[in-house]
Amino acid sequence: MINLDSIFSASKEAFLFYKNVSGKEKSEFLEKLAQILEENRSSIVPLAVKESNLPEGRINGELGRTTGQIKLFSNLLKEGSWVEATIDPADPARAPLPKADIRRMLTPLGPVVVFGASNFPLAFSTAGGDTISALAAGCPVIYKAHPAHPETSRKVADCIHQAILKAGFPSAIFTHLEGGIEIGQGLVKHPTAKALAFTGSHAGGKALFDLANQREEPIPVYAEMGSVNPIFTFAHKLEKELLPLAKAFIGSLTLGVGQFCTNPGLIFVPESQAKAFENAIAAELNDIASAPMLHPGIAQAYYDSIQYLQSREELRWVKVADSKHLLNGSTALAEISASDWLKDTVFQKEVFGAFAMMVVYKNQDELLAIAEKLHGQLTITIWAEAEELKTQLYLINLLEEKCGRLLFKGVPTGVEVGYAMQHGGPYPSTTDSRSTSVGAFGIKRFTRPIAFQDMPFELLPDALKDDNPLGITRLMNGKFEG
């Protein structure tokens, strides 16, 4: 029987210690964790392969990404300026009233809840970006493992606790839990929880968001809930690069059997190039074999969605998914006119798997209507020649309002883990478009600003002391120094 009260009590006690640990010490802890994960690669990878049906090469790469993002946050903590230290010094001689000394910085929220993702058994799971950004911020993590890869999660959790032990930190800065919906709801509703992070379906994310906002004290919910990541194509670009673009699109669509949150499930094609592009992508699809999906439940949901769409007479099927083998994900592609697509928002719903809808538009008016109708997305991609982009400034302006990352070349899959990455977008792709679940700025989800007014200098945090012992960049009287 899981006692959430005792778990949160231990987590809160650990927080009172951990929030005061220096950035240098937290950085060393994260580096030790990355090292331990690498040392356990030979045991972690086979577990993840077995439980996810993902190939060994993919899992090895994902473990590298996991340790890479841990090192990113370690470097962020070493540098230290992420706390946004801001100082407005006192001016006792100011008239008519003296000016107080006010100093502001970011401080950790407290114990946070992280839900593991099904499609990334490492990078978005136990030691994934949500967990690591929260730990980097100074927040203990209560982690609910995804049932799709329990052994992998337990193994990685053990690595985290090894790193905690070596750092000499309280073990309760990370708690690993397993359980069903009731446990998940209990975590969200517990009054000690200060935030939660989730990657998964729209239904799951929205349910957690609603539950968190029904609390006596509502808390921030950072839920990534899916996206169809549309690609807008233009005639001249397709004329010049038809085959390479068709190849790139199908490669992105079918990567990992389409089980990526940045999978391009929607592509808008001008009528003048529609037939040629359809033929080109159909030829590429001939070389794509079906492959196992993460687990039978995801495969079943994929084929249920396809079956519904096959009942819609507005769609013409270029390739129909073959559901003879329930676990295997078979690629599917349908075509629809822009006028029909605009009539029903169901055609914007994510189908988690290697399915895409090709929408054929006739003119600029239809293109602008599409942009207005489009739901919030993680990414939007524009394939256009330079001269075409010059005529589409209004469209680009509209699309900026609909996504977190706007691409002008390449494909949306392949999310770079770095300082400038934005992996989050307007609702319904996420519940908070101001945040990111990938990259350095993810740390700010688990912090809040605090200002100290006329605090005795000897009590100030190091980040706010006059002599700047951390050597960080700070905003002093409206000017950056450091």
Summary of the structure (lengths in Angstrom):
residues: 482
radius of gyration: 24.4
end to end distance: 51.6
largest distance: 81.7
contacts: 1653
relative contact order: 0.13
helix: 46%
strand: 18%
